[in-house]
Amino acid sequence: MKRTGLLTRSELRVSLSFSEKFTILRKGISNPLHIARPGGYIGHWLFVLAITLLSFTSTAQKTENRVSTVVIDAGHGGKDPGTRGSYSKEKDIALSVALKLGGKIEAGLKDVKVLYTRKTDVFIDLDKRAKFANDNRADVFVVVHVNSLPESVPDERKQSIYGTETYVMGLHVSDAAFEVAKRENSVIFMEENYQDKYEGFDPNSPESYIMLNLNQSANQESSLTLASKIESEFKKGAGRRSKGVKQAGFQVLWQTTMPSVYCEIGYLSNTKEEKELNDPKVQDAIASAIFRALKGYKAQIEMIN
């Protein structure tokens, strides 16, 4: 029997986990009501929403196969410290690595303009970070953050979890990725008038993330390519433990109109890694890894021209 009504909240959650990449909609769907999910249909309302948004965003994406402008976003800042270790704050480490990365790009890729969402310890709304990248017609948006496990997690587990993760915009497929997205997106609660600015987006609601996922689908392939190169360089070039490329719904990414990556460069909840992340030499190695990945990505996509 065909299903014509709206999905329940639990059904939508299930269907989303089977529909991570909405880019398949561009390749053609023979029956617009027959988008597969366990036990039924997503329904016409979701299909129309997806097609409308994908049609709109695909025209907004940058189409040039080149990298001439890179925007680097150091996470958090000012009144928002981000995650904390035993003696350090995410905002400080993220800024240090971001500035080192920018310096390497300026020195090694003379034809690339480097811009920063922040170069000092200031608080910037998430939507303004994306707007800055869009307004400057960036070709790549690189976000730098530092991870951490919740304080309630036993110390034994904290010491066993460490390493890098690079995210692209998408629907989380694990509880861990969802927890990271919820934590990072909760920054909007520090902003004025966040209810209107983010149109009712709730960082704790799985359903809110469908809108975030749709907007970056046109750039997902390029974002995944860059993210994979970054994680490879973290492992091979910087000697970090790579936890791989993942997807999650980050507010700072969803409004950008260019390939975007979200780098979690380590865990402050791990005592050894916190010490390493505060070492200028390790920060330099991490920045160098991102630079090499970006350089390789630039060369790859510009070969297409």
Order of alpha helices (4+ residues) and beta strands (2+ residues): alpha-beta-beta-alpha-beta-alpha-beta-alpha-beta-alpha-beta-alpha-alpha-alpha-alpha-beta-alpha-beta-alpha-alpha
